[in-house]
Amino acid sequence: MRTMGRERMDIGTTSPLRAGALCGAALLASLTVLACATPVEPPPPDRVVGEVEEYVIGIPDVLQITVWKQEQLTTEALVRSDGKISMPLLQDVQAEGLTPDELRAVIEERLAEFIVAPHVNVLVKDMRSNVVSVVGGGVARSGLVPLQRNTRVLDAIATMGGFTPFARKGDIRVLRNRDGRQVQYGFDYDAFIKGRAPGSNMLLEPGDTVVVPD
């Protein structure tokens, strides 16, 4: 009787570890379906040497906001899940999607209702949104990779331990949100190392997802 009860318990319950594995498998399956459904585009060209794209604030970045000669308004703010930050006097301010300079202008305009000629400086203290995801059974481990300067597809894969023996190296995909739509870029590792696709080891951007199937 005790054995039957145990069998019923094992069948009717799911351990937290197994639940996490099931959720991870479901996420990977959904990404795989998305990758299959989205047309593959050629990798975008690298940025021109010397060209610098201004950083765009994201969730959950940490910002240091300094108001000149107004120490009581100077604050360190976390970009919340709704994309906003909290500031003295102003309460909520939309920050996600703006550059630091754009946010500075917004804060100065709103503070002008309370103080004369406010001078504001916005610094991204912790770029927590500046990451890419690496997922799939073809990589040693899945997870988030902090972006460094000029991080490319192979850099991100190497950071997560490299390929597994069963990786489908010719079917790697990079998923990216561009102008409100999902685009997909292909990367064939074997073609790249043989010199047939030199531009395919593309530069990654914040929010990219690298899918390495097995």
LOSEMI-850569 format. One line per 4 residues: number of its first residue (from 1); their letters; for each residue y negated, x negated, z negated of C-alpha. Coordinates in steps of 0.2 Angstrom, whole numbers, plus 2048, in hexadecimal, padded with zeros to 3 digits. Example, Ala and Ser with C-alpha at 12.3 -4.5 7.8 and 13.67 -1.06 7.14 Angstrom:
2
1> as> 816,7C2,7D9 ~ 805,7BC,7DC
//
This chain:
214
1> mrtm> 800,800,800 ~ 7F4,7F2,7FC ~ 7F8,7EA,80D ~ 7F4,7FA,816
5> grer> 7E3,7FC,80C ~ 7DE,7EB,811 ~ 7E2,7EE,823 ~ 7D7,7FD,823
9> mdig> 7C9,7F4,81B ~ 7CA,7E6,828 ~ 7CA,7F2,836 ~ 7BC,7FD,82F
13> ttsp> 7B0,7EF,829 ~ 7A7,7E1,832 ~ 7A2,7D1,829 ~ 790,7CB,82B
17> lrag> 796,7BC,834 ~ 7A0,7C6,841 ~ 791,7D2,842 ~ 786,7C4,847
21> alcg> 792,7BD,854 ~ 793,7CE,85B ~ 780,7D0,85C ~ 77F,7BF,864
25> aall> 78C,7C3,871 ~ 783,7D4,875 ~ 773,7CA,877 ~ 77B,7BE,883
29> aslt> 783,7CB,88D ~ 773,7D4,88F ~ 76A,7C4,895 ~ 779,7C1,8A1
33> vlac> 777,7D2,8A8 ~ 764,7D0,8AA ~ 767,7BF,8B2 ~ 773,7C7,8BF
37> atpv> 767,7D5,8C3 ~ 757,7CB,8C5 ~ 755,7C2,8D6 ~ 755,7AF,8D5
41> eppp> 745,7A7,8DA ~ 742,794,8DF ~ 73B,78A,8D0 ~ 728,78A,8CF
45> pdrv> 720,779,8D3 ~ 71A,76E,8C5 ~ 709,76F,8BF ~ 6FC,763,8C7
49> vgev> 6FB,753,8BE ~ 6EC,754,8B2 ~ 6ED,767,8B2 ~ 6ED,76E,8A1
53> eeyv> 6F1,780,89D ~ 6E8,787,88E ~ 6F3,78C,880 ~ 6F6,79F,87E
57> igip> 6F8,7A5,86C ~ 708,7AE,868 ~ 713,7B5,85A ~ 715,7AE,84D
61> dvlq> 708,7A0,84F ~ 6FE,79A,841 ~ 6EB,799,844 ~ 6DD,78F,83A
65> itvw> 6CD,799,83C ~ 6BD,790,837 ~ 6AC,799,835 ~ 69E,78D,834
69> kqeq> 695,78E,823 ~ 69F,79D,81F ~ 6AD,796,814 ~ 6B2,7A7,80E
73> ltte> 6B6,7AC,81F ~ 6C0,79D,824 ~ 6D3,7A1,823 ~ 6E4,79C,829
77> alvr> 6EC,7AB,832 ~ 6FD,7AF,838 ~ 6FF,7B8,848 ~ 709,7C7,842
81> sdgk> 717,7D1,84C ~ 70A,7DD,853 ~ 700,7CE,85A ~ 6F1,7CF,84E
85> ismp> 6EA,7C4,840 ~ 6E1,7CA,831 ~ 6CF,7C3,82D ~ 6C3,7C6,81F
89> llqd> 6B6,7D3,825 ~ 6BF,7D6,835 ~ 6D0,7DC,82F ~ 6DB,7DC,83E
93> vqae> 6D7,7D2,84E ~ 6E2,7D1,85D ~ 6E8,7BF,860 ~ 6F8,7BF,86A
97> gltp> 6F5,7BC,87D ~ 6E4,7B3,87A ~ 6DF,7A1,87C ~ 6D7,799,86C
101> delr> 6C7,799,875 ~ 6C8,7AC,87A ~ 6CD,7B0,868 ~ 6BE,7A6,862
105> avie> 6B2,7B0,86D ~ 6BA,7C1,866 ~ 6B8,7BC,854 ~ 6A6,7B6,857
109> erla> 6A1,7C6,85F ~ 6A8,7D1,851 ~ 6A1,7C6,843 ~ 690,7C7,84B
113> efiv> 690,7D9,844 ~ 690,7D1,832 ~ 688,7C0,834 ~ 67B,7B8,83F
117> aphv> 681,7AC,84D ~ 692,7A9,846 ~ 69A,799,84C ~ 6AD,799,84C
121> nvlv> 6BB,78D,850 ~ 6CD,792,853 ~ 6DB,785,851 ~ 6EE,789,854
125> kdmr> 6F5,780,845 ~ 707,784,848 ~ 70D,789,859 ~ 71C,793,854
129> snvv> 71C,79D,864 ~ 71D,78D,86F ~ 730,78E,871 ~ 73E,792,87E
133> svvg> 74F,799,87B ~ 75F,791,881 ~ 76E,79D,881 ~ 77F,79E,889
137> ggva> 791,799,887 ~ 78E,78A,892 ~ 783,781,885 ~ 789,779,875
141> rsgl> 77E,784,86A ~ 771,792,86D ~ 760,793,865 ~ 74E,78F,866
145> vplq> 746,77F,86D ~ 734,77A,868 ~ 72B,775,878 ~ 724,764,87A
149> rntr> 719,75D,887 ~ 722,75F,898 ~ 733,766,891 ~ 73E,76A,8A0
153> vlda> 74F,774,8A1 ~ 75A,765,89E ~ 74F,760,88F ~ 752,771,887
157> iatm> 765,771,88A ~ 766,75F,884 ~ 75D,764,874 ~ 76A,771,871
161> ggft> 779,765,872 ~ 77C,765,885 ~ 789,76E,890 ~ 79A,774,88A
165> pfar> 7A9,76F,895 ~ 7A9,780,89C ~ 797,782,8A1 ~ 793,789,8B2
169> kgdi> 786,77C,8B6 ~ 782,783,8C7 ~ 77D,794,8C0 ~ 770,78F,8B3
173> rvlr> 761,79C,8B3 ~ 750,79B,8AB ~ 749,7AC,8A7 ~ 736,7AE,8A6
177> nrdg> 729,7BC,8A4 ~ 71C,7BA,8B1 ~ 70E,7C7,8B3 ~ 717,7D4,8AA
181> rqvq> 728,7D2,8B3 ~ 738,7C8,8B1 ~ 73B,7BA,8BD ~ 74A,7AF,8BE
185> ygfd> 74B,79D,8C4 ~ 75C,794,8C8 ~ 761,783,8C3 ~ 770,77A,8CB
189> ydaf> 774,76B,8C0 ~ 780,763,8CC ~ 774,765,8DB ~ 766,75E,8D0
193> ikgr> 770,74E,8CB ~ 775,74B,8DD ~ 763,74C,8E2 ~ 764,75C,8ED
197> apgs> 759,766,8E1 ~ 74C,75A,8DA ~ 740,768,8D5 ~ 74C,773,8CC
201> nmll> 74B,76B,8BB ~ 73B,775,8B8 ~ 72E,774,8AB ~ 731,781,89D
205> epgd> 724,78D,896 ~ 723,795,885 ~ 72E,7A5,885 ~ 73A,79F,892
209> tvvv> 74D,7A2,890 ~ 759,795,897 ~ 76A,79E,89A ~ 779,792,89C
213> pd> 789,79C,8A0 ~ 79B,797,89E
//
